[in-house]
Amino acid sequence: MRDKFNRFMQGRYGVDAFARFTMGVALVAIILSIFFRSGSRIGALLDTVGLLVLLYTYYRMLSRDIQKRYQENEKYLAATAKLRQRFNREKSMMNQRKTHHIYSCPGCGQKIRIPRGKGKIEIECPKCHTKFIKRS
């Protein structure tokens, strides 16, 4: 069965970042439509939007026009680059907070990373050379 699926998918575009995003949008729209079921048009609209986005996602995944799908994905990645970069930076900062304290220089605002457990230390900013004392 797996071999048949692999042969079917040969020459097709498959899943990329834009497909994962549109699949998420479809899922959110369908889940939100469940909460608006009480006879409102909003629920039906969200169901329709979710279904259409889901169909579009599968169309992209099964498409044989690889170049066009690649260009669509590149546009999506370019449009979301700053947001993804900021999210990754925040994620990295949260991981570093387990092992380091992160202080801001009172002189210039530069963020400085100091290992935890060093006690009371004097920190010199590498950017403006301001010295300040912190407990780590």
LUMSETOR-194341 format. One line per 10 residues: number of its first residue (from 1); their letters; for each residue x negated, y, z of N, C-alpha, C. Coordinates in Angstrom, 3 decimals. Layout:
# LUMSETOR-194341
NUM	A	X/Y/Z/X/Y/Z/X/Y/Z; ...
END
This chain:
# LUMSETOR-194341
1	MRDKFNRFMQ	-0.824/-1.193/0.000/0.000/0.000/0.000/-0.876/1.268/0.000; -1.917/1.240/0.838/-2.809/2.389/0.907/-3.512/2.608/-0.427; -3.865/1.529/-1.101/-4.528/1.619/-2.393/-3.599/2.248/-3.433; -2.326/1.883/-3.397/-1.351/2.474/-4.322/-1.215/3.972/-4.080; -1.183/4.362/-2.814/-1.074/5.784/-2.494/-2.318/6.531/-2.962; -3.482/5.952/-2.747/-4.725/6.595/-3.197/-4.748/6.763/-4.715; -4.285/5.753/-5.438/-4.225/5.878/-6.902/-3.223/6.949/-7.314; -2.092/7.029/-6.598/-1.084/8.037/-6.908/-1.638/9.448/-6.703; -2.439/9.629/-5.652/-2.944/10.961/-5.322/-4.170/11.359/-6.139; -4.749/10.455/-6.904/-5.900/10.818/-7.723/-5.493/11.871/-8.748
11	GRYGVDAFAR	-6.296/12.934/-8.825/-6.030/14.004/-9.769/-5.017/15.013/-9.267; -4.539/14.835/-8.044/-3.586/15.782/-7.458/-4.321/16.650/-6.443; -3.725/17.793/-6.117/-4.425/18.783/-5.301/-4.578/18.353/-3.844; -3.530/17.909/-3.199/-3.616/17.475/-1.806/-3.365/18.602/-0.828; -3.826/18.425/0.392/-3.556/19.362/1.483/-4.729/20.320/1.648; -4.421/21.607/1.805/-5.429/22.620/2.095/-4.907/23.516/3.215; -5.615/24.596/3.510/-5.234/25.486/4.608/-3.878/26.143/4.339; -3.629/26.545/3.103/-2.357/27.188/2.777/-1.208/26.195/2.905; -1.434/24.946/2.533/-0.392/23.919/2.666/-0.086/23.667/4.140; -1.105/23.651/4.993/-0.860/23.473/6.431/-0.070/24.650/6.978
21	FTMGVALVAI	-0.385/25.868/6.519/0.345/27.052/6.974/1.806/26.994/6.531; 2.054/26.693/5.260/3.438/26.648/4.780/4.213/25.509/5.440; 3.557/24.403/5.726/4.214/23.306/6.438/4.610/23.760/7.845; 3.752/24.516/8.497/4.068/25.062/9.821/5.224/26.031/9.773; 5.252/26.894/8.748/6.361/27.838/8.590/7.667/27.077/8.398; 7.646/26.043/7.582/8.852/25.240/7.351/9.314/24.581/8.648; 8.382/24.035/9.402/8.723/23.379/10.657/9.324/24.363/11.657; 8.735/25.546/11.774/9.253/26.568/12.688/10.650/26.996/12.257; 10.854/27.213/10.964/12.173/27.629/10.476/13.221/26.558/10.767; 12.892/25.306/10.571/13.854/24.224/10.814/14.140/24.081/12.307
31	ILSIFFRSGS	13.111/24.214/13.147/13.337/24.132/14.596/14.173/25.311/15.077; 13.885/26.511/14.580/14.690/27.677/14.962/16.147/27.533/14.512; 16.358/26.893/13.381/17.729/26.722/12.892/18.552/25.857/13.841; 17.914/24.970/14.586/18.617/24.130/15.553/19.250/24.989/16.649; 18.552/26.054/17.060/19.060/26.910/18.127/20.164/27.857/17.659; 20.288/28.064/16.370/21.308/28.958/15.832/22.450/28.188/15.186; 22.691/26.959/15.593/23.699/26.098/14.964/25.136/26.526/15.252; 25.363/27.282/16.270/26.732/27.547/16.712/27.525/28.386/15.712; 27.691/27.886/14.513/28.550/28.517/13.510/28.014/29.799/12.902; 26.749/30.118/13.114/26.232/31.360/12.549/25.564/31.092/11.208
41	RIGALLDTVG	25.491/32.125/10.424/24.843/32.009/9.111/23.325/31.986/9.231; 22.834/32.457/10.372/21.380/32.481/10.568/20.817/31.065/10.561; 21.520/30.128/11.213/21.071/28.739/11.238/21.006/28.138/9.850; 22.053/28.397/9.047/22.073/27.874/7.680/20.969/28.512/6.843; 20.740/29.800/7.042/19.686/30.499/6.307/18.307/29.940/6.678; 18.072/29.740/7.971/16.785/29.185/8.402/16.590/27.759/7.886; 17.671/26.968/7.872/17.591/25.621/7.297/17.200/25.673/5.826; 17.834/26.567/5.098/17.559/26.709/3.664/16.119/27.167/3.432; 15.697/28.166/4.194/14.326/28.663/4.060/13.337/27.548/4.381; 13.573/26.817/5.456/12.693/25.717/5.831/12.606/24.657/4.748
51	LLVLLYTYYR	13.754/24.308/4.176/13.772/23.302/3.123/13.033/23.780/1.875; 13.259/25.036/1.487/12.595/25.569/0.300/11.075/25.652/0.486; 10.655/26.075/1.657/9.216/26.155/1.922/8.612/24.752/1.964; 9.341/23.800/2.520/8.873/22.417/2.548/8.732/21.849/1.135; 9.715/22.127/0.288/9.645/21.672/-1.102/8.465/22.314/-1.840; 8.251/23.607/-1.595/7.124/24.300/-2.215/5.796/23.688/-1.768; 5.713/23.346/-0.474/4.493/22.736/0.048/4.212/21.408/-0.639; 5.237/20.575/-0.776/5.042/19.288/-1.444/4.731/19.475/-2.928; 5.331/20.478/-3.550/5.013/20.791/-4.946/3.523/21.105/-5.086; 3.006/21.939/-4.160/1.587/22.296/-4.205/0.701/21.080/-3.959
61	MLSRDIQKRY	1.075/20.246/-2.995/0.253/19.090/-2.648/0.193/18.065/-3.781; 1.277/17.914/-4.524/1.332/16.911/-5.583/0.986/17.468/-6.963; 0.664/18.755/-7.009/0.365/19.407/-8.274/-0.929/18.873/-8.887; -0.950/18.832/-10.210/-2.173/18.441/-10.928/-2.951/19.663/-11.419; -2.374/20.861/-11.270/-3.061/22.097/-11.667/-3.960/22.540/-10.510; -5.073/21.865/-10.385/-5.955/22.051/-9.242/-6.525/23.465/-9.197; -6.887/24.021/-10.331/-7.485/25.352/-10.365/-6.526/26.414/-9.832; -5.274/26.342/-10.235/-4.294/27.333/-9.785/-4.038/27.202/-8.286; -3.936/25.973/-7.783/-3.712/25.760/-6.346/-4.923/26.236/-5.544; -6.113/26.031/-6.106/-7.333/26.491/-5.447/-7.331/28.017/-5.337
71	QENEKYLAAT	-6.913/28.701/-6.399/-6.856/30.166/-6.377/-5.841/30.656/-5.350; -4.692/29.969/-5.238/-3.693/30.346/-4.236/-4.276/30.203/-2.835; -4.994/29.115/-2.605/-5.593/28.895/-1.290/-6.653/29.956/-0.993; -7.444/30.326/-1.996/-8.460/31.358/-1.811/-7.820/32.698/-1.450; -6.713/33.057/-2.076/-6.007/34.298/-1.743/-5.514/34.261/-0.302; -4.974/33.114/0.118/-4.500/32.958/1.491/-5.660/33.103/2.470; -6.782/32.442/2.175/-7.932/32.518/3.071/-8.493/33.932/3.145; -8.501/34.647/2.020/-8.988/36.034/2.016/-8.056/36.938/2.820; -6.751/36.708/2.712/-5.780/37.543/3.416/-5.818/37.310/4.921; -6.177/36.113/5.350/-6.164/35.790/6.779/-7.558/35.721/7.389
81	AKLRQRFNRE	-8.576/36.141/6.667/-9.958/35.995/7.141/-10.194/36.740/8.451; -9.767/37.993/8.551/-10.005/38.777/9.757/-9.278/38.176/10.955; -8.047/37.743/10.754/-7.271/37.148/11.838/-7.911/35.848/12.314; -8.333/34.993/11.386/-8.970/33.733/11.756/-10.301/33.978/12.448; -11.053/34.978/11.975/-12.341/35.297/12.583/-12.147/35.778/14.022; -11.147/36.619/14.240/-10.874/37.115/15.592/-10.435/35.981/16.506; -9.567/35.092/16.009/-9.113/33.956/16.789/-10.285/33.050/17.162; -11.176/32.776/16.224/-12.339/31.932/16.498/-13.283/32.585/17.501; -13.424/33.913/17.431/-14.273/34.631/18.377/-13.700/34.518/19.788; -12.382/34.705/19.920/-11.742/34.590/21.228/-11.837/33.164/21.770
91	KSMMNQRKTH	-11.693/32.188/20.895/-11.805/30.788/21.300/-13.217/30.503/21.811; -14.213/31.024/21.129/-15.599/30.847/21.545/-15.850/31.516/22.895; -15.299/32.707/23.086/-15.462/33.414/24.357/-14.829/32.617/25.500; -13.671/32.029/25.266/-13.012/31.243/26.312/-13.838/30.003/26.660; -14.458/29.374/25.674/-15.318/28.220/25.945/-16.564/28.632/26.720; -17.113/29.803/26.415/-18.320/30.268/27.095/-18.043/30.683/28.531; -16.816/31.065/28.840/-16.480/31.509/30.200/-16.602/30.388/31.223; -16.642/29.146/30.777/-16.811/28.021/31.702/-18.222/27.994/32.268; -19.207/28.413/31.491/-20.604/28.317/31.910/-21.282/29.670/32.091; -20.658/30.760/31.639/-21.288/32.076/31.695/-20.285/33.140/32.159
101	HIYSCPGCGQ	-20.834/34.198/32.766/-20.054/35.415/33.009/-20.320/36.333/31.827; -19.308/37.066/31.417/-19.484/38.013/30.320/-19.157/39.397/30.859; -20.162/40.261/30.877/-20.020/41.617/31.390/-20.130/42.610/30.246; -19.529/43.778/30.442/-19.677/44.883/29.496/-20.616/45.910/30.098; -21.513/46.414/29.283/-22.448/47.440/29.729/-21.673/48.725/30.026; -21.908/49.347/31.177/-21.205/50.597/31.479/-21.664/51.759/30.595; -22.829/51.648/29.994/-23.359/52.725/29.159/-22.826/52.712/27.735; -22.854/51.531/27.102/-22.507/51.472/25.677/-21.358/50.510/25.366; -20.951/49.682/26.342/-19.844/48.753/26.099/-20.256/47.429/25.493; -21.554/47.223/25.280/-22.064/45.963/24.724/-21.716/44.812/25.660
111	KIRIPRGKGK	-21.250/43.692/25.109/-20.959/42.522/25.927/-22.246/41.744/26.162; -22.454/41.357/27.431/-23.674/40.662/27.823/-23.270/39.370/28.519; -23.904/38.273/28.128/-23.582/36.955/28.650/-24.655/36.535/29.652; -24.210/36.213/30.882/-25.123/35.820/31.957/-24.680/34.454/32.479; -25.612/33.501/32.682/-25.228/32.187/33.215/-24.586/32.306/34.604; -23.617/31.446/34.882/-22.961/31.437/36.192/-23.929/30.917/37.260; -23.671/31.327/38.495/-24.407/30.777/39.628/-25.768/31.401/39.881; -26.044/32.575/39.367/-27.346/33.216/39.572/-27.347/34.157/40.776; -26.183/34.373/41.382/-26.093/35.274/42.533/-26.067/36.725/42.085; -26.560/37.604/42.956/-26.580/39.035/42.654/-27.811/39.334/41.806
121	IEIECPKCHT	-27.587/39.844/40.596/-28.706/40.072/39.683/-28.619/41.467/39.064; -29.776/41.950/38.640/-29.837/43.218/37.925/-29.898/42.885/36.432; -29.008/43.486/35.681/-28.897/43.212/34.254/-29.346/44.449/33.494; -30.190/44.237/32.477/-30.590/45.336/31.601/-29.947/45.114/30.239; -29.218/46.113/29.777/-28.542/46.018/28.480/-29.594/45.978/27.368; -29.499/44.993/26.467/-30.481/44.916/25.377/-30.302/46.012/24.331; -29.151/46.663/24.349/-28.874/47.676/23.327/-29.311/49.076/23.771; -28.869/49.498/24.979/-29.168/50.868/25.427/-30.120/50.905/26.624; -30.518/49.738/27.140/-31.464/49.576/28.250/-30.957/50.174/29.561; -29.651/50.278/29.732/-29.068/50.689/31.012/-29.162/49.515/31.970
131	KFIKRS	-29.520/49.790/33.204/-29.618/48.732/34.217/-28.424/48.846/35.150; -27.830/47.688/35.483/-26.712/47.642/36.429/-26.739/46.320/37.165; -26.122/46.305/38.358/-26.173/45.143/39.235/-24.797/44.480/39.265; -24.797/43.154/39.112/-23.550/42.371/39.168/-23.784/41.095/39.935; -22.714/40.525/40.450/-22.760/39.186/41.069/-22.335/38.194/39.999; -23.110/37.123/39.814/-22.714/36.150/38.786/-22.285/34.846/39.373
END
